[in-house]
């Protein structure tokens, strides 16, 4: 008799320099059954993305702890990596953005949402993105 193994849960990267937001999003997504990798700075997020298996990413736009680097740098990295270029990305921000930045986020095929993020909405959006783009966008 063969028992079917349940496939591993998708891995979601949560990158945010705000510990409360990062831990909140990670907790909510773990409770919903996802595996989570957390990053608090742009270089750390890129290192997490270099490891295989990321299925989706939730990325803050602004990182006060990463010099001139922003979440846009993470998104650009994702879109230039063959193994990641189709990964769905939710960009989140608590600040107004220049129209040119918003246009680039959309051109790079990412969603943009304002903070604070409702926990149920976060889970629903990640779930929907992974259903719509099981192999990425």
ZIFEN-V776678 format. One record per backbone hydrogen bond with DSSP energy under -1.0 kcal/mol. CO is the residue of the C=O (numbers start at 0). NH is the residue of the N-H. Records with the same first field share a line. If there is no record, write none. Layout:
# ZIFEN-V776678
CO = NH / NH
This chain:
# ZIFEN-V776678
9 = 34
10 = 54 / 55
11 = 36
12 = 57
13 = 38
14 = 59
17 = 21
18 = 22
19 = 23
20 = 24
21 = 25
22 = 26
23 = 27
24 = 28
25 = 29
26 = 30
27 = 31
28 = 33
29 = 32
34 = 11
36 = 13
38 = 15
40 = 44
41 = 45
42 = 46
43 = 47
44 = 48
45 = 49
55 = 12
56 = 89
57 = 14
58 = 91
60 = 70
62 = 65
65 = 68
69 = 72
70 = 74
71 = 75
72 = 76
73 = 77
74 = 78
76 = 79
77 = 80
80 = 83 / 84
83 = 86
85 = 136
87 = 56
88 = 110
89 = 58
90 = 112
91 = 60
92 = 114
97 = 101
98 = 102
99 = 103
100 = 104
101 = 105
102 = 106
103 = 107
104 = 109
105 = 108
110 = 90
112 = 92
117 = 121
118 = 122
119 = 123
120 = 124
121 = 125
122 = 126
123 = 127
124 = 128
125 = 129
126 = 130
127 = 131
128 = 132
132 = 135
